[in-house]
């Protein structure tokens, strides 16, 4: 029996966190190449530290002359990202930082496993296991702690960027501990918020006075009580932030990107990878399936695992777990999934329309629990498969 009464904690980090700066740059490069060619191959890593951004990895377009031209423009992509995030610090400024570009062509040995050939389906871009999860804790069917940790930071970024709160800086972290009663979140037992600020005279109390009204806007009524512990900028001053304060790297916040630790993660990061990489596309498909299982009323909580081998098109396994909340046997859900969706890499990309420049927006505040967008962004958050799943079980 799953525990019903407990406290669970998840964290989030802002778009100005050093690792998230790197995720954003990697996904901006991906979007740029996908806009040129929907079948572009990209596996881009970014490293950021004081006054410097380093990009590297493998990229490919069918037209090598065009690829060469894009290679010359990577410097501008990096600077545009850093400028939009908001860094104009002495030791990390979008205009003055140094950019080193070590991107190169994709390995032919990887490409041969992925490229479709005569009589052969396009294979997965790597081996691995991917998880998707959904739970009826929020309208978005996300675990509440990570969902609201993201929402707090997204709101603070909004008021920072629109000029309402000009003393807030881009780098921030949040953490929520929620008390569950009968399996439902009912109270914030502790809240941690550390945010960079530009005024060195501001104290922790000053920062709390700025951020508390926005936090109260975001959280459900009644969750903040007189017993809630507040820890706002608990170390005091936080003026030096971003990659000047701490180095950043693509793919180092995978639990923040997914379910805040409420569900397993397969191990592969998302950012900077084109959707032939099942680390990304199959993780999106697994979330899509789990969300549709819950939306269909087949379970209150659902985990989906998919597994792949490099160069092999079909998933090696499909696993469902409803944690005892299911209306049908999980094996029936697994069989229904096979009936209603093509889970080959090509099938996923086609069904979710992933060959589009839609990835920069995923780089901060979570890849899941976001509203599907008209241009195909967050297509994996749709619930349009629910009826088909209900009919198939």
C-alpha positions as CSV (number, residue, x, y, z in Angstrom):
1,X,0.0,0.0,0.0
2,X,1.4,3.4,-1.0
3,X,1.9,5.8,1.9
4,X,-0.9,8.3,2.3
5,X,0.5,10.7,5.0
6,X,4.0,12.1,4.5
7,X,6.1,15.2,3.6
8,X,7.7,15.3,0.1
9,X,10.1,17.9,-1.2
10,X,11.1,19.0,-4.7
11,X,13.2,21.9,-6.1
12,X,13.4,24.1,-9.1
13,X,16.0,26.5,-10.6
14,X,15.5,29.6,-12.7
15,X,16.5,30.3,-16.3
16,X,19.5,32.2,-14.9
17,X,20.9,29.3,-13.0
18,X,24.3,28.3,-14.5
19,X,23.1,24.9,-15.6
20,X,19.9,26.3,-17.1
21,X,21.9,29.0,-19.0
22,X,23.7,26.1,-20.7
23,X,20.5,24.1,-21.3
24,X,19.0,27.2,-23.0
25,X,22.0,27.7,-25.3
26,X,22.1,24.1,-26.3
27,X,18.4,24.1,-27.1
28,X,18.7,27.5,-29.0
29,X,21.3,25.9,-31.3
30,X,19.0,22.9,-31.8
31,X,16.1,25.2,-32.7
32,X,18.2,27.1,-35.1
33,X,19.2,24.0,-37.0
34,X,15.7,22.5,-36.9
35,X,14.3,25.7,-38.3
36,X,16.6,25.2,-41.3
37,X,16.0,21.5,-41.7
38,X,13.5,19.4,-39.7
39,X,15.7,16.4,-39.9
40,X,18.8,18.1,-38.6
41,X,20.9,16.1,-36.2
42,X,22.1,17.9,-33.1
43,X,23.8,16.7,-29.9
44,X,25.1,20.0,-28.4
45,X,26.7,20.5,-25.0
46,X,27.4,23.8,-23.3
47,X,29.7,24.8,-20.5
48,X,29.7,28.2,-18.9
49,X,31.9,29.9,-16.4
50,X,33.2,33.4,-15.6
51,X,33.4,35.4,-18.8
52,X,33.2,32.3,-21.0
53,X,30.8,30.0,-22.8
54,X,32.1,26.8,-24.5
55,X,29.9,24.8,-26.9
56,X,30.7,21.4,-28.4
57,X,29.2,18.2,-29.7
58,X,27.9,16.8,-33.0
59,X,25.6,18.5,-35.6
60,X,24.5,17.7,-39.1
61,X,22.6,19.1,-42.0
62,X,22.1,17.5,-45.4
63,X,23.7,20.7,-46.9
64,X,27.2,21.0,-45.6
65,X,27.6,24.5,-47.0
66,X,24.6,25.7,-45.0
67,X,26.0,23.9,-41.9
68,X,29.3,25.8,-42.3
69,X,27.4,29.1,-42.5
70,X,25.5,28.3,-39.3
71,X,28.7,27.4,-37.6
72,X,29.9,30.9,-38.1
73,X,26.8,32.3,-36.4
74,X,26.9,30.3,-33.2
75,X,28.5,33.2,-31.3
76,X,25.4,35.3,-31.9
77,X,23.0,32.6,-30.7
78,X,24.9,32.3,-27.5
79,X,24.9,36.1,-26.9
80,X,21.2,36.4,-27.7
81,X,20.4,33.7,-25.1
82,X,22.5,35.3,-22.3
83,X,21.0,38.7,-23.1
84,X,17.4,37.5,-22.9
85,X,18.1,35.7,-19.6
86,X,19.3,39.0,-18.3
87,X,23.0,38.8,-17.6
88,X,24.9,42.1,-17.8
89,X,27.3,41.5,-14.9
90,X,30.9,42.6,-14.9
91,X,32.1,39.0,-15.2
92,X,29.3,37.6,-17.2
93,X,27.9,40.0,-19.8
94,X,26.3,39.0,-23.1
95,X,28.4,41.6,-25.0
96,X,31.8,40.8,-23.5
97,X,31.9,37.1,-22.7
98,X,34.1,34.9,-24.8
99,X,32.5,32.1,-26.9
100,X,34.5,29.0,-28.0
101,X,32.8,26.7,-30.6
102,X,33.9,23.1,-30.8
103,X,30.8,21.7,-32.6
104,X,31.6,19.2,-35.4
105,X,29.8,16.7,-37.7
106,X,27.9,13.8,-36.3
107,X,29.7,10.5,-36.1
108,X,29.1,8.4,-39.2
109,X,28.9,5.3,-37.0
110,X,26.1,6.8,-34.9
111,X,24.3,8.0,-38.1
112,X,24.3,4.6,-39.7
113,X,22.3,3.2,-36.8
114,X,19.8,6.0,-36.9
115,X,19.3,6.6,-40.6
116,X,16.5,4.8,-42.3
117,X,17.7,2.5,-45.1
118,X,15.9,0.5,-47.8
119,X,13.7,-2.1,-46.0
120,X,14.8,-0.9,-42.6
121,X,13.0,1.4,-40.2
122,X,14.8,4.3,-38.7
123,X,16.5,3.2,-35.5
124,X,16.8,4.8,-32.1
125,X,19.7,7.3,-31.6
126,X,20.9,5.5,-28.5
127,X,20.1,2.7,-26.1
128,X,18.4,3.6,-22.8
129,X,15.3,3.6,-20.6
130,X,12.9,6.5,-20.4
131,X,10.1,7.2,-17.9
132,X,6.9,9.2,-18.0
133,X,4.7,10.0,-15.0
134,X,1.4,11.6,-14.2
135,X,-0.6,12.0,-11.0
136,X,-3.9,13.7,-10.1
137,X,-2.4,16.3,-7.8
138,X,-2.7,19.4,-10.0
139,X,-4.9,20.3,-13.0
140,X,-1.8,19.6,-15.2
141,X,-1.5,16.1,-13.7
142,X,1.9,16.8,-12.3
143,X,3.4,16.2,-8.8
144,X,2.6,19.3,-6.9
145,X,5.9,20.0,-5.2
146,X,7.9,20.4,-8.5
147,X,5.0,22.0,-10.3
148,X,4.7,24.9,-7.8
149,X,8.4,25.2,-7.3
150,X,8.6,25.9,-11.1
151,X,5.6,28.3,-10.9
152,X,7.2,30.4,-8.2
153,X,10.4,31.0,-10.2
154,X,8.6,31.6,-13.5
155,X,6.5,34.3,-11.8
156,X,9.6,36.0,-10.3
157,X,11.3,35.9,-13.7
158,X,8.2,37.6,-15.2
159,X,8.2,40.5,-12.8
160,X,12.0,40.8,-13.1
161,X,11.9,41.0,-16.8
162,X,8.9,43.4,-17.1
163,X,10.6,45.8,-14.7
164,X,8.2,45.5,-11.8
165,X,11.0,44.1,-9.6
166,X,14.2,45.6,-11.0
167,X,16.5,44.5,-8.1
168,X,15.9,40.8,-8.6
169,X,18.7,39.0,-10.6
170,X,18.4,36.1,-13.1
171,X,19.8,33.3,-10.8
172,X,17.4,31.7,-8.4
173,X,16.4,28.5,-6.7
174,X,13.2,27.3,-5.0
175,X,12.3,24.3,-2.9
176,X,8.9,23.2,-1.5
177,X,8.2,20.7,1.1
178,X,4.5,19.6,1.0
179,X,2.5,17.7,3.6
180,X,0.3,15.0,2.2
181,X,-2.8,13.8,4.0
182,X,-4.7,10.8,2.5
183,X,-2.5,11.1,-0.5
184,X,-3.3,14.7,-1.3
185,X,-1.1,17.8,-0.8
186,X,-2.6,20.1,1.8
187,X,0.1,22.3,3.3
188,X,3.6,23.8,2.6
189,X,5.7,22.8,5.7
190,X,8.8,24.7,4.4
191,X,9.6,27.0,1.6
192,X,13.1,27.8,0.4
193,X,13.7,30.7,-2.0
194,X,17.2,32.0,-2.9
195,X,17.3,34.7,-5.5
196,X,20.1,36.8,-6.8
197,X,19.6,40.6,-6.2
198,X,21.4,43.7,-7.5
199,X,21.3,45.9,-4.4
200,X,24.1,44.9,-2.0
201,X,22.3,46.6,0.9
202,X,19.2,44.3,0.6
203,X,18.8,41.9,3.5
204,X,17.0,38.5,3.6
205,X,14.0,40.3,5.1
206,X,14.0,42.8,2.2
207,X,14.1,40.0,-0.4
208,X,11.2,38.2,1.4
209,X,9.1,41.4,1.3
210,X,9.6,41.5,-2.4
211,X,9.0,37.8,-3.3
212,X,6.3,36.8,-0.8
213,X,3.4,38.5,-2.5
214,X,4.2,36.7,-5.8
215,X,4.6,33.3,-4.0
216,X,1.2,33.8,-2.4
217,X,-0.2,34.5,-5.9
218,X,1.1,31.2,-7.2
219,X,0.3,28.7,-4.4
220,X,-3.2,27.3,-3.8
221,X,-5.2,29.0,-1.1
222,X,-4.6,27.6,2.4
223,X,-1.3,25.9,1.6
224,X,0.8,28.6,3.4
225,X,-0.1,28.5,7.1
226,X,1.3,30.0,10.3
227,X,3.4,26.8,10.7
228,X,5.1,27.2,7.3
229,X,8.8,27.7,7.7
230,X,10.2,30.4,5.3
231,X,13.9,30.4,4.3
232,X,14.4,33.3,1.9
233,X,18.1,34.0,0.9
234,X,19.1,32.1,4.1
235,X,22.8,32.8,3.5
236,X,22.3,36.5,3.3
237,X,23.7,38.4,0.3
238,X,23.4,36.8,-3.1
239,X,24.7,39.4,-5.6
240,X,27.2,37.4,-7.5
241,X,25.2,34.8,-9.5
242,X,25.0,32.8,-12.7
243,X,28.1,31.3,-14.3
244,X,30.3,33.9,-12.6
245,X,29.4,32.5,-9.2
246,X,29.3,28.8,-10.2
247,X,30.1,27.0,-13.4
248,X,27.2,25.5,-15.5
249,X,26.8,22.5,-17.7
250,X,24.1,21.2,-20.0
251,X,22.0,18.4,-18.7
252,X,22.8,18.7,-15.0
253,X,19.3,19.3,-13.7
254,X,17.4,16.3,-15.0
255,X,15.3,15.8,-11.9
256,X,14.3,19.5,-12.0
257,X,13.4,19.0,-15.7
258,X,11.1,16.0,-15.0
259,X,9.1,15.2,-11.8
260,X,11.1,16.5,-8.9
261,X,12.1,13.1,-7.7
262,X,8.5,11.9,-7.4
263,X,9.1,9.4,-10.3
264,X,12.2,7.7,-11.7
265,X,14.3,9.3,-14.4
266,X,16.0,7.2,-17.1
267,X,19.4,8.9,-16.8
268,X,19.5,10.8,-20.1
269,X,19.3,14.6,-20.2
270,X,17.1,16.4,-22.7
271,X,18.5,19.7,-23.8
272,X,20.6,20.0,-26.9
273,X,19.4,16.7,-28.3
274,X,17.3,16.4,-31.5
275,X,14.3,14.1,-31.3
276,X,16.0,11.1,-33.0
277,X,17.6,10.8,-29.5
278,X,15.1,8.7,-27.6
279,X,16.5,10.2,-24.3
280,X,14.3,13.1,-25.3
281,X,11.6,12.0,-27.6
282,X,10.7,8.8,-25.8
283,X,10.7,10.6,-22.5
284,X,8.2,13.0,-24.0
285,X,6.2,10.1,-25.4
286,X,6.2,8.3,-22.0
287,X,4.9,11.5,-20.3
288,X,2.2,11.8,-23.0
289,X,1.1,8.2,-22.4
290,X,1.1,8.5,-18.6
291,X,-0.9,11.7,-18.7
292,X,-3.4,10.2,-21.1
293,X,-3.9,7.1,-18.9
294,X,-4.7,9.4,-15.9
295,X,-6.8,11.8,-18.0
296,X,-8.8,8.7,-19.3
297,X,-9.7,7.8,-15.7
298,X,-7.8,4.5,-15.9
299,X,-5.7,5.4,-12.9
300,X,-5.1,8.3,-10.4
301,X,-1.3,7.8,-10.8
302,X,0.7,6.3,-13.6
303,X,4.3,5.5,-14.5
304,X,5.3,4.4,-18.0
305,X,8.7,3.0,-18.8
306,X,10.0,2.5,-22.4
307,X,13.3,1.0,-23.4
308,X,15.3,1.1,-26.7
309,X,18.5,-0.1,-28.4
310,X,20.6,2.0,-30.7
311,X,19.7,1.3,-34.3
312,X,16.6,-0.6,-33.4
313,X,13.2,1.0,-34.2
314,X,10.7,-0.7,-31.9
315,X,10.9,-0.3,-28.1
316,X,12.3,-3.4,-26.4
317,X,9.8,-3.1,-23.6
318,X,6.7,-1.2,-22.4
319,X,6.0,-1.1,-18.6
320,X,3.1,0.5,-16.8
321,X,2.6,0.9,-13.0
322,X,-0.5,2.5,-11.5
323,X,0.6,2.1,-7.9
324,X,-2.6,0.3,-7.0
325,X,-4.8,3.2,-8.2
326,X,-5.8,1.6,-11.6
327,X,-9.2,0.7,-12.8
328,X,-7.7,-2.0,-15.0
329,X,-4.7,-4.3,-14.8
330,X,-1.4,-2.5,-15.8
331,X,-0.8,-5.3,-18.4
332,X,-4.0,-4.1,-20.2
333,X,-2.6,-0.6,-20.3
334,X,0.7,-1.9,-21.8
335,X,-1.2,-3.8,-24.5
336,X,-3.5,-0.8,-25.2
337,X,-0.4,1.5,-25.6
338,X,0.9,-0.9,-28.3
339,X,-2.5,-0.6,-30.1
340,X,-2.9,3.2,-30.1
341,X,0.5,4.6,-30.9
342,X,3.6,3.9,-32.9
343,X,6.5,4.1,-30.5
344,X,9.3,3.9,-33.1
345,X,11.5,7.1,-33.1
346,X,9.8,8.1,-36.4
347,X,6.4,7.3,-35.1
348,X,6.9,9.4,-31.9
349,X,8.3,12.4,-33.9
350,X,5.4,12.2,-36.3
351,X,2.6,11.8,-33.7
352,X,3.9,14.6,-31.4
353,X,5.3,16.7,-34.3
354,X,8.7,17.0,-32.7
355,X,10.7,18.0,-35.8
356,X,10.1,21.7,-35.1
357,X,12.1,24.5,-33.4
358,X,10.1,24.2,-30.1
359,X,12.8,23.4,-27.6
360,X,14.3,26.6,-26.2
361,X,11.1,27.2,-24.2
362,X,11.5,23.8,-22.5
363,X,15.0,24.7,-21.1
364,X,13.7,26.3,-17.8
365,X,10.7,25.7,-15.5
366,X,10.2,22.1,-16.5
367,X,9.6,20.0,-19.6
368,X,6.3,18.7,-18.3
369,X,3.1,20.2,-16.9
370,X,3.1,23.1,-19.4
371,X,0.2,24.0,-21.7
372,X,0.3,22.6,-25.3
373,X,0.9,25.5,-27.7
374,X,-0.5,26.3,-31.2
375,X,2.9,25.9,-32.9
376,X,3.4,22.3,-31.5
377,X,5.3,23.3,-28.4
378,X,4.6,20.9,-25.5
379,X,2.6,18.6,-27.7
380,X,3.3,15.8,-25.3
381,X,1.0,17.5,-22.8
382,X,-2.1,17.0,-24.9
383,X,-4.7,14.5,-23.7
384,X,-6.1,13.6,-27.1
385,X,-5.2,9.9,-26.7
386,X,-7.4,9.3,-23.7
387,X,-10.5,8.1,-25.6
388,X,-8.4,5.7,-27.7
389,X,-6.8,4.2,-24.6
390,X,-10.2,3.8,-22.9
391,X,-11.5,1.9,-25.9
392,X,-8.4,-0.3,-26.2
393,X,-8.2,-1.6,-22.6
